[in-house]
Amino acid sequence: MLSGFYSVGIDQRAFVTRFVELTPDNITSGMHYHLPWPMETVTISNIPSWKSKFINFVATQPKTEVLELITGDGNLLDSQVEVKYSVVETMKFSTASKDTDHILEELAKSEIIYHLSHNNFENLLTTGRNQFQERIKSSLQGSTDGLGLGLRITGVQIKLLEPPKSIKKAFDDVSSAQSEKQKMIQEAKGERGTKLASARSQSNREKSNARALSNELTERAEGDVERFASQLDAISSADKLFLQRAYLENLETILSGTQLSII
């Protein structure tokens, strides 16, 4: 009976089978007991609680062959993605395959290639980055569950996402041109706003001056009408004194701007 005591290390996981049927699974570190062989058998694996795997699409050495990634808008990419996961069912993880980690790596590559090919590069660099990571995590979890690998995908993080070095300069030139284009558009919009404001100010000034001139001419015209009406009444009364005074005033007005030489 004492032979049933066993110990599981900190970085180890264990599962117990009773007559080949699984009983407790994912036994954590510490002292435990199982029924003596042949009733129960313990399998201990060196599986840490948390694991991660880097999915690399970058040639780390010259002449190294790697998969080439292409986005939905036709851009080539170098990428490195970290997949974090934990083992929740030790027996499935240990018995599903001789190399479960390799299967996970191939599944992750497939998901990354698929989702990258359905996204635009600019979207991946900005607002679509988190969405891209969550989609890979969800799809990868579904694939591992379907194969019964006993894993839980805890996170997917993009570590590297950039054009290949062979075309990086051309890509940088395109990005620079796009930035310059946006800068020129913003400057043009700013200049347009300034000119519109100046034009509105000039228009308001012209309208104000026109209204003032209109009021002045109207008042002057009304004064002329009143004077003409009074003169007309005086002429109608045939007042000789008024006619003589009017004649002298007009004559004075005419001669005030002239030079006379009396001989």
Secondary structure, DSSP 8 states (H G I E B T S, - for coil): -GGGEEEE-TT-EEEEEETTEE-S-SB-SEEEE--TTTTEEEEEE---SEEEEEEE-S--STT-----EE-TTS-EEEEEEEEEEEES-HHHHHHS-TTHHHHHHHHHHHHHHHHHTTS-HHHHHTTHHHHHHHHHHHHHHHHHHHHT--EEEEEEEEEEEE--HHHHHHHHHHHHHHHHHHHHHHHHHHHHHHHHHHHHHHHHHHHHHHHHHHHHHHHHHHHHHHHHHHHHHHHHTT-HHHHHHHHHHHHHHHHTT------
